[in-house]
Amino acid sequence: MVIAAKDTALMEIVLTIIAVAIPLWLNVWATRMILQDALSERPQKIAQLLLVWLLPLLGAIVALAVHRKEEKAPGVYPAEKDLNNDLPASSGPLRSMREVLDDD
């Protein structure tokens, strides 16, 4: 019976450590992501940090779920637009401004 009491006490300690460690780890992870977010302004970061630390488990999960990642640049410049054509493409008798001016 003494051994069972020691096992129960040990199990309670382990469960308590797990119950504290998981939300704490999630909060630290969410806090780091919020602070490193270059797309958020300071007031938004403060609000998110308050959410994370005032509602420990739920706040961290919400902050991690809605976190935005920066889009990677494609590494190429977009193709140049045709600057001579001021009118949109159409099936009708529309012509570019250059054609109109050349006809005059």
ABEGO torsion letter per residue (X at the ends): XAAAAAAAAAAAAAAAAAAAAAAAAAAAAAAAAAAABAABBAAAAAAAAAAAAABAAAAAAAAAAABBBBBBBAGBBBBBBBAABABBBBABABBBAAAAAAAX
